[in-house]
């Protein structure tokens, strides 16, 4: 399905890093069975993702652990060029979806980032991606 297509695109891009100007690719939330090192960039991306995903409300500006993680990410992402694959299908509450959009916006503004958003939302349009040229949306049909 969609994950296979995105995986193939990511693999293609990583084989041609110089052509695509990408330092790394991150998939959030981390796929099942993938353990992230908590003291790594991917660990911090995953932590932010999980704190947002498990919240029923928009906790972007209120969760102390999330605020600390954002500070680390600002340093870790400086001058990196990343491709971020975001599967938003597990962000079930309106609050978590709102916080996710803020997280993606933060990443786009902090790093040189491109985003592929995998979503189950049909005609609903993300305000972030409808106004941004940095993202692509793959919707479930």
C-alpha positions in Angstrom: 0.0 0.0 0.0 1.0 3.6 0.7 3.8 2.6 3.1 5.5 0.6 0.3 5.3 3.5 -2.2 6.8 5.9 0.4 9.4 3.4 1.4 10.5 3.0 -2.3 10.6 6.8 -2.8 12.7 7.2 0.4 15.1 4.4 -0.6 15.4 6.0 -4.1 16.2 9.4 -2.6 18.7 8.0 -0.1 20.6 6.3 -2.9 20.9 9.7 -4.6 21.5 11.9 -1.6 23.5 14.5 -3.5 20.9 14.8 -6.2 18.1 15.3 -3.7 20.2 17.2 -1.1 19.0 15.0 1.8 21.0 14.1 4.8 18.5 11.8 6.4 15.0 10.4 6.2 12.8 10.0 9.3 9.5 8.2 9.6 7.2 9.2 12.4 5.7 7.7 14.3 8.4 5.1 14.2 7.2 1.9 12.5 6.3 -1.0 14.8 9.3 -2.9 16.0 11.7 0.0 15.5 13.5 1.0 18.7 14.9 4.5 18.8 17.9 5.6 20.8 16.4 8.1 23.3 19.7 10.2 23.0 19.5 10.6 19.3 17.7 12.9 16.8 15.3 10.1 15.8 14.7 9.5 19.5 13.7 13.1 20.1 11.5 13.2 16.9 9.8 10.0 18.1 9.4 11.4 21.7 7.7 14.6 20.4 5.5 12.5 18.1 4.4 10.2 20.8 3.7 13.0 23.3 1.5 14.6 20.7 -0.2 11.5 19.5 -1.2 10.3 22.9 -2.7 13.6 24.0 -6.4 14.4 23.6 -5.7 18.1 23.4 -3.2 20.4 21.7 -0.2 20.1 24.0 2.3 21.8 21.7 2.9 24.9 24.0 1.9 23.3 27.4 3.8 20.1 27.8 7.1 20.6 29.6 8.7 17.4 28.2 7.6 18.5 24.7 9.1 22.0 25.2 12.4 20.5 26.3 12.4 18.1 23.4 11.8 21.0 21.0 14.8 22.8 22.4 17.0 19.8 21.7 15.6 19.4 18.2 16.4 23.1 17.3 20.1 22.3 18.0 20.1 18.8 16.4 18.4 19.9 13.2 20.5 23.0 12.6 21.8 22.9 9.0 20.3 19.4 8.3 18.4 18.6 5.2 15.8 16.0 6.0 12.9 14.2 4.5 10.2 13.5 7.1 7.5 10.9 6.4 4.6 11.5 8.8 1.8 9.0 9.1 -1.0 10.9 10.7 -3.5 8.1 10.8 -2.8 7.4 14.5 -3.4 11.0 15.6 -7.0 10.4 16.4 -8.0 13.5 18.4 -8.5 17.0 17.0 -6.0 18.3 19.6 -3.3 15.8 18.6 -3.9 16.6 14.9 -3.6 20.4 15.7 -0.4 19.8 17.6 1.0 17.6 14.8 0.5 20.4 12.3 2.5 22.7 14.7 5.2 20.1 15.0 5.5 19.8 11.2 5.6 23.6 10.9 8.3 23.7 13.5 10.4 21.1 11.6 9.9 23.0 8.3 11.1 26.2 9.9 14.0 24.6 12.0 15.5 22.4 9.4 15.6 22.3 5.6 12.9 19.7 5.5 10.5 18.1 3.0 7.5 16.4 4.3 5.4 13.5 3.0 2.2 13.2 4.9 0.3 9.9 4.8 -3.3 10.6 5.9 -6.7 8.9 6.1 -8.5 12.2 6.0 -10.4 12.5 2.7 -11.6 16.0 1.7 -10.5 17.7 4.9 -7.5 19.8 4.0 -4.6 20.4 6.3 -4.1 24.1 6.7 -0.3 23.5 6.9 0.0 21.5 3.7 -2.5 23.4 1.7 -0.5 26.6 2.2 2.9 25.0 1.9 5.0 24.0 -1.0 7.2 21.8 1.2 4.8 18.8 1.6 3.1 16.1 -0.3 -0.1 14.3 0.8 -0.8 10.7 0.2 -4.5 10.0 1.1 -6.1 6.7 1.8 -8.8 5.9 -0.8 
